[in-house]
Amino acid sequence: MRSAFFRRVRPEQVREIALLVIIIMVVLFFATQVPNFASGRTFTRIATTTPIIIVLGVGLTLVVLTRNIDLSIGSMVAVVAYGVGTFLITDPGLNPVFVIALCIAMGAVLGTINGLIVAYGGVPAIVATLGTLAIYRSMLSTTADASPVTVAKLPDWIVDLNSINLATIEGFSFRVLPILALAVVIVFQLIISYARYGRRLFAIGSNPDAARTAGLPVKRDIFIAFVLCGALAGLAGWMYIARFGNVNTQAAVGLELAVVAAVVVGGVNIFGGSGSMIGVVLGAMLIVFIDQGLIRWAEVSEFLRDALLGLLILLAVASDRIILDRLRAIWARERRQEEERERAGPAAPQGARDG
């Protein structure tokens, strides 16, 4: 029976199932404490808050799978949001498709800088992206102070985008940004599950030295991961200005903490080699549900909520090292034993052996 369980369920799926159970428990708890918490309005608010975190989490997952990290994602979002906001103020008639492509391109350029420094410059990712976090933020500070982007200056189509309902079912509204985030999750889940590039990311994160010995293009794949992370940060920058409208020097400050928490809590191993985009979605949902519940239940301050995010990150890393590592070892042993039994074939009947 245990062999059948480990044949069907991987350790990462155990984390995802556990997260789903925890989310349900959190919703039930706050539903008993906060009037109308489990309502369509609450879920609509959650759906408009999580897309940016989810899209950034998908990009960060690509980097973390290679045993790296990008701490500059919040600054990239702010720079792109301010840049596209300025373009829209200057020329309100810009084609929406062109605007989205421009955001993705701007983010990809910023991600390229990170990728070159880390993959080809050999600088540790945490040091490199901590530096670019400050550089990108200072770029924003020197320009946004003089002329911040405000809702009143933006064209109507982007201001109204976040409130457009594609459909409404039982009080829950399906809006543009959540659908876009879901599309991003599906595309990149397919990439890491079935594309050669995606499988190489897992191999690099699991054992970089073995990946190099096997002839995998380690530097190139890490570089591409940073570029894709930047491109998705650019897309998130467009989503940010559609969601909030106002961009100043404080835009997206601390967003990287929420994204790292969503990725790590979602089961992506901070040491590389394992994780899924589905887990990132569940991690983002859990964080936002807790955040919204604490605000409405006890009016917990932003500083305490950030402290809770830090605690969740520590707990997730600890559980990954203690619990999931043990599950992975058991799973690998059960798989090996199952393969050995299949190679050995069915045992001969007792009568045949006696004869």
C-alpha positions in Angstrom: 0.0 0.0 0.0 2.8 2.4 0.9 4.6 1.6 -2.4 1.4 2.5 -4.3 1.1 5.8 -2.4 4.7 6.8 -3.2 4.2 5.7 -6.8 1.2 8.2 -7.2 2.2 11.1 -4.9 5.4 13.0 -5.0 6.8 14.9 -1.9 6.1 18.2 -3.6 2.4 17.2 -4.1 2.2 16.5 -0.3 3.2 20.1 0.3 0.6 21.3 -2.2 -2.2 19.2 -0.5 -1.1 20.4 2.9 -1.2 24.1 1.7 -4.7 23.6 0.3 -5.9 22.2 3.6 -4.2 25.1 5.5 -5.9 27.6 3.2 -9.3 26.1 3.9 -8.6 26.1 7.6 -7.5 29.8 7.5 -10.7 30.8 5.6 -12.9 28.8 8.0 -11.2 30.5 11.0 -11.5 34.0 9.8 -15.1 33.3 8.6 -16.0 32.6 12.2 -14.2 35.8 13.4 -14.8 38.4 10.7 -18.4 39.1 9.4 -18.8 38.3 5.7 -15.2 37.2 5.4 -16.2 34.1 3.3 -18.0 36.1 0.7 -17.7 36.8 -3.0 -16.4 40.3 -2.2 -13.5 38.9 -0.1 -12.5 36.4 -2.8 -12.7 39.2 -5.4 -10.4 41.3 -3.3 -8.0 38.4 -2.9 -8.2 37.7 -6.7 -7.1 41.3 -7.4 -4.3 41.3 -4.9 -2.6 38.0 -5.7 -2.0 38.2 -9.5 1.1 40.5 -9.2 2.6 38.2 -6.5 1.8 35.1 -8.5 3.4 36.5 -11.8 6.5 37.6 -9.9 6.5 34.2 -8.0 6.6 32.3 -11.3 9.6 34.3 -12.5 11.4 33.9 -9.2 10.7 30.2 -9.2 12.7 29.8 -12.5 15.7 31.5 -10.8 15.3 29.6 -7.4 15.1 26.2 -9.2 18.8 26.9 -10.3 19.8 27.5 -6.7 19.9 31.3 -7.1 17.6 34.1 -6.1 16.6 37.6 -7.4 15.9 40.2 -4.7 15.6 43.0 -7.2 12.1 42.0 -8.5 10.3 44.7 -6.4 12.6 47.4 -7.8 12.1 46.2 -11.3 8.4 46.3 -11.0 8.6 49.9 -9.7 10.9 51.0 -12.5 8.8 49.5 -15.2 5.6 50.8 -13.8 7.0 54.3 -13.6 8.5 54.0 -17.1 5.3 52.8 -18.7 3.2 55.3 -16.7 5.3 58.1 -18.0 5.0 56.9 -21.6 1.2 56.7 -21.2 1.0 60.2 -19.8 3.1 61.5 -22.7 1.1 59.6 -25.3 -2.2 58.3 -24.0 -3.1 56.8 -27.4 -0.4 54.1 -27.2 -1.7 50.7 -28.3 -2.3 48.5 -25.2 -0.6 45.5 -26.8 2.5 47.7 -27.5 2.4 48.9 -23.9 2.4 45.3 -22.5 5.2 44.3 -24.9 7.2 47.4 -23.9 6.8 46.5 -20.2 8.0 43.0 -20.8 11.0 44.2 -22.9 12.0 46.8 -20.2 11.8 44.1 -17.5 13.8 41.7 -19.7 16.6 44.3 -20.1 16.8 44.7 -16.3 16.8 40.9 -15.9 19.6 40.6 -18.5 21.8 42.8 -16.3 21.2 40.5 -13.4 21.8 37.4 -15.5 25.1 38.7 -16.9 26.4 39.6 -13.5 25.4 36.2 -11.9 25.7 33.7 -14.7 28.8 35.1 -16.6 30.3 37.4 -14.0 30.3 34.7 -11.3 28.9 37.1 -8.6 26.7 35.3 -6.0 23.0 36.0 -6.9 22.1 37.3 -3.4 24.9 39.9 -3.6 24.3 40.8 -7.2 20.6 41.3 -7.0 20.8 43.1 -3.6 23.1 45.6 -5.4 20.7 45.9 -8.4 17.8 46.3 -6.0 19.4 49.4 -4.7 20.5 50.6 -8.1 17.1 50.2 -9.7 15.4 51.8 -6.7 17.8 54.8 -6.9 17.0 55.2 -10.6 13.3 55.5 -9.7 14.0 57.9 -6.8 16.0 60.3 -9.0 13.1 60.6 -11.5 9.8 59.8 -9.7 10.4 62.6 -7.0 10.2 65.2 -9.7 7.0 63.9 -11.4 5.2 60.9 -9.9 2.6 59.0 -11.9 -0.9 59.5 -10.7 -4.3 58.0 -11.7 -5.6 61.4 -12.9 -2.9 61.6 -15.6 -3.3 58.1 -17.0 -5.6 57.1 -19.9 -9.0 55.7 -19.0 -8.4 52.2 -20.5 -5.6 51.3 -18.0 -7.4 52.9 -15.1 -10.6 51.0 -15.7 -8.8 47.7 -16.6 -8.7 46.3 -13.1 -12.4 46.8 -12.5 -13.6 45.2 -15.7 -15.5 42.0 -15.0 -15.3 39.2 -17.6 -17.9 37.2 -15.7 -19.6 37.1 -12.3 -20.6 33.8 -10.6 -22.2 33.7 -7.1 -20.8 37.2 -6.3 -17.3 36.3 -7.5 -16.0 38.4 -10.3 -13.6 37.1 -13.0 -11.3 40.0 -13.9 -8.5 40.6 -16.4 -5.5 40.5 -14.1 -6.3 37.1 -12.4 -7.0 35.5 -15.8 -3.6 36.8 -17.1 -1.8 35.5 -14.0 -3.5 32.1 -14.4 -2.3 32.0 -18.0 1.2 32.7 -17.0 1.1 29.9 -14.4 -0.2 27.4 -16.9 2.4 28.3 -19.6 5.4 28.1 -17.2 4.1 25.0 -15.4 4.1 23.3 -18.8 7.6 24.6 -19.5 9.1 23.2 -16.3 7.2 20.0 -16.6 7.7 19.1 -20.3 10.2 21.4 -22.0 13.9 20.4 -22.1 14.8 23.8 -20.7 12.6 23.3 -17.7 14.0 19.9 -16.9 17.5 21.3 -17.1 16.6 23.9 -14.5 15.8 21.1 -12.1 19.0 19.3 -13.0 21.1 22.4 -12.4 19.5 23.1 -9.1 19.8 19.5 -7.9 23.5 19.2 -8.6 25.2 22.1 -10.5 28.6 20.2 -10.8 27.0 17.1 -12.2 25.0 19.3 -14.7 28.3 20.8 -15.9 29.9 17.4 -16.1 27.0 16.2 -18.2 27.5 19.0 -20.6 24.4 21.0 -19.8 24.6 24.8 -20.7 24.5 25.8 -17.1 25.5 29.5 -17.5 23.2 30.0 -20.4 20.2 28.4 -18.7 20.8 30.5 -15.5 21.1 33.6 -17.6 17.8 32.8 -19.4 16.1 32.2 -16.0 17.1 35.7 -14.9 16.0 37.3 -18.2 12.6 35.5 -18.0 12.3 36.6 -14.3 12.9 40.2 -15.4 10.4 39.9 -18.3 7.7 38.7 -15.9 8.7 41.5 -13.5 8.0 43.8 -16.4 4.6 42.3 -17.0 4.0 42.6 -13.2 5.0 46.3 -13.6 2.2 46.8 -16.1 -0.2 44.9 -13.8 0.9 47.2 -10.9 0.0 50.4 -12.6 -3.3 48.9 -13.8 -4.0 47.8 -10.2 -2.9 50.9 -8.3 -2.4 53.7 -10.8 -0.1 55.7 -8.6 3.7 55.2 -8.9 6.1 57.1 -6.6 9.5 56.4 -4.9 7.8 53.9 -2.5 6.1 51.8 -5.2 6.4 48.1 -4.7 8.7 48.5 -1.6 8.8 45.2 0.3 7.1 43.3 -2.5 10.1 41.0 -2.9 9.4 39.8 0.7 5.9 38.7 -0.1 7.0 37.0 -3.4 9.9 35.1 -1.7 7.4 34.0 1.0 4.9 32.8 -1.7 7.6 30.9 -3.5 9.2 29.2 -0.4 5.9 28.6 1.4 4.6 27.2 -1.9 7.2 24.4 -1.8 9.9 25.7 -4.1 13.2 24.5 -2.5 15.3 27.5 -1.7 18.3 25.3 -2.3 17.1 24.5 -5.8 16.0 21.5 -7.7 12.3 21.1 -6.8 9.1 23.1 -6.9 6.1 23.9 -9.0 4.1 26.9 -10.2 0.9 25.4 -8.7 2.6 25.5 -5.3 3.5 29.2 -5.9 -0.2 30.0 -6.5 -1.2 28.2 -3.3 1.6 30.0 -1.3 0.5 33.4 -2.6 -3.2 32.6 -1.8 -2.3 31.6 1.8 -0.2 34.7 2.4 -2.9 37.1 1.0 -5.7 35.3 2.9 -3.8 35.6 6.2 -2.9 39.2 5.4 -6.5 40.2 4.6 -7.8 38.3 7.6 -5.4 39.9 10.1 -6.3 43.4 8.7 -10.0 42.9 9.1 -9.9 40.8 12.3 -7.4 42.6 14.5 -6.1 45.5 12.4 -2.6 44.1 12.7 0.1 46.7 11.6 2.1 46.3 8.4 5.3 45.8 10.4 3.8 42.8 12.3 2.4 41.4 9.0 6.0 41.6 7.5 7.3 39.8 10.6 4.7 37.1 10.0 5.9 36.7 6.4 9.5 36.3 7.7 8.3 33.7 10.2 6.4 31.8 7.4 9.6 31.8 5.3 11.6 30.3 8.2 9.0 27.7 8.9 8.8 26.8 5.2 12.6 26.4 4.9 12.7 24.4 8.1 9.9 22.1 7.1 11.5 21.6 3.7 14.8 20.6 5.3 13.3 18.4 8.0 10.1 16.9 6.6 10.2 17.1 2.9 13.9 16.0 2.6 12.9 12.9 4.6 9.8 12.3 2.4 12.0 12.7 -0.7 14.5 10.1 0.7 11.6 7.6 1.4 10.0 8.3 -2.0 13.4 7.7 -3.8 13.9 4.5 -1.8 10.4 3.2 -2.6 10.9 4.0 -6.3 14.1 2.1 -6.4 12.6 -0.9 -4.7 9.6 -0.8 -7.1 11.9 -0.7 -10.1 14.0 -3.6 -8.7 10.8 -5.7 -8.3 9.7 -4.9 -11.8 13.1 -5.9 -13.2 13.1 -9.1 -11.2 9.7 -10.1 -12.5 7.0 -12.1 -10.7 8.2 -14.7 -8.2 7.9 -18.3 -9.3 5.0 -20.4 -7.6 6.0 -22.4 -4.6 5.1 -25.7 -6.3 7.3 -25.0 -9.2 10.3 -24.2 -6.9 9.7 -27.5 -5.0 9.5 -29.5 -8.1 
